[in-house]
Every structure is written in structure tokens, then in C-alpha cells.
Amino acid sequence: MTAMTTPVIELRDVHKRFVSAPDLLQKIVGAVARQPAQTRTVHAVNGVNLQIAKGEVLGLVGESGCGKSTLGRVVAGLHPATEGQLLYQGQDVSQLGGQDKLAYTLGVQMVFQDPQASLNPRQKLHQILGEALHVHKLAPATEVPGKVDAALAEVGLASEYRTRLPHQISGGQRQRIGIARALMVTPEFLVCDEPVAALDVSIQAQVINLFMDLRAQRGLTYLFISHDLGVVRHISDKVAIMYLGKIVEMAPTAEIFGQAQHPYTQALLAEVPDVGRRKRVFTPIKGEISSPLNPPSGCTFHPRCPHAMERCKQEVPRLRETAAGHVTACHLLD
Ligand code: SF4
């Protein structure tokens, strides 16, 4: 990306916090102690900055609970950011209205992990695919069937599928319908949230190839979220590693796989299974990710880090550039 190019998506110091009301037990304890019951805050996304250029694929990787899906939902507009700015085509999304807001709403679409749960079980596939065209009045009713057939063909399904219900097709076909539904409104940008995690390994490769073909044909830009570094390797131009709400390393894909600098990235890489013996269970490193309700002090990775020093418990490491396009947050690099 040149300095003059406006990113399709940009995040500037984005935070997302969820505040939960006290449960019954906390209310009772509060009443007995004659003190107001405490609310609890989850800081799911904690000061994320990134840019995604047109046609680029950013792979976002981390364990379950690291905040990567929440970040994807912020980008897709499903969760408003608590703090910071989300920019689409250079414009602050929170300030958009009218046609500009609609351009963002249609321009950024989401593909979900579980195609079964994201499709209405009572709607036939042509109704699912045609719905957004009707709702947003994007095509006359007479043109919708032709557009539905074209979308089915684009994701590798014959037009006979148009009258089927979601439970009458396979998991891989359902994910193709999830992708086709996102494409119906001609988006610029797809947030793909673990889009192959629920599929068999053989089907995963087919769906990833479909994403790559669509990117080439339509010039799409992706935020591709996965817990599996092996999956993002094949599709991403650059990779961001996320831990407890923060990006801890981000670099071009070849550098992440060849010259990873952060101990957490190195641990994730050590667990990428060889082709032919892929594991279904992701166990990236000893110990569990800490609770975002009560994150550790300093570097939040320190309880699991084999290189942790006293300083790591006190001081939050700053994300800084260590090579062109390569940023890392770790005191070892000082
Ligand atoms: Fe490990 Fe310290 Fe680096 Fe955190 S800052 S990754 S604890 S060495």
C-alpha cells in the first residue's frame, strides 16, 4: 500500500468493552454487605490499530476468547466500538448517514462460522439469497431470480438448489450459500469469522479456494479470522496475532512464518500441524488464556511466557515497528 492509498478499513485505537449487570448472587452479597452490587467489565478489544488496503487479505489469529470475533463484529458494524474510530473508505463510520451509511452497511458483509445457525431454516435458498435485494430495493423483482442463479453459479452450486431448504444441503454447501448471501449486495469487504472451522478438512480446502477465486474475480478485501495459523497462511497477505484484546504482532505472512518475534506467535507456530496429521483440537501453548474479566498486569501473556522477566509483570509492552511492515509488542526486543 502506498502512502497515498486510502485503506478500505482502518481502525484507530478501537476498544470494545462489555459491561455485565450483577447476577442474583452478587446482588444478595451486595445487599448483605450494604454495598451496591458490582458490575463486571470485559475489555474484549483493547486499543487496536490496523489498516486493510483494497484487495488485501488480513488474517487475524488467536485463541478462543482473545477478542478476534468481537473485533470482526466491530468492523462489520454489529457491535459499535466503545472508544476509538472505525473508518470505511477513509470516513468515520460513526459519523455516516444517508447514502454513505448505506454504502458502508452493504459494502461490509460478514460470513459466519456456523452456516447452519446463520441461515433461516424455514426459508428456501432463493428466498435467503434474494432477501437483501428486496429489502434494500437493489433490483426489480423480475431480475431477482436471475441474480440468485448467478450467485449460486458463482459459489459452485447448480440452479436446482434454489428450492431447497438449508437442512437439505451439506455443511460445505451451506457455507457456500452463506458466502453467496454476502455477495448478493456486491460488497467491497468481507469479514470472514472462522468460515471453515466447522467443516471437514477436505471441504475446508475447497471453501478456501472459493474465497481466493472470489477475491481475484471481484477484487474483494478480507478480514479472515481463524484460530488456525495453517488456514490463514494460504489466503493472507499479512497476519495479525491477537492476545487478550490486543494485537501483539503483525507482519506480512512470509515474515510471520519465517521470522516471528513474539513468544506467543512462536508458540502458535510450533503447534501448526503438518499436512496429513492436522489436529481437530487447538492446543497452542501450555496453560490457558487468562480471563478478560481479570487480565494479568503488564504483558498479559506473562503467566504463560517462557521468557517472562520481572519487568513483564509491571510494564505493558508497546507495539512498535521492528522491520518494514512488521510490528511486535515484547520487552525482549528492547
Ligand atoms: Fe514474554 Fe515479556 Fe515479551 Fe510478554 S513482554 S511476550 S512476558 S518476554
Boltz pocket constraint, residues with backbone or C-beta under 6 A from the ligand:
constraints:
  - pocket:
      binder: B
      contacts: [[A, 262], [A, 263], [A, 264], [A, 299], [A, 300], [A, 301], [A, 302], [A, 305], [A, 306], [A, 307], [A, 308], [A, 309], [A, 312], [A, 315], [A, 317], [A, 329], [A, 330], [A, 331], [A, 332]]
      max_distance: 6.0
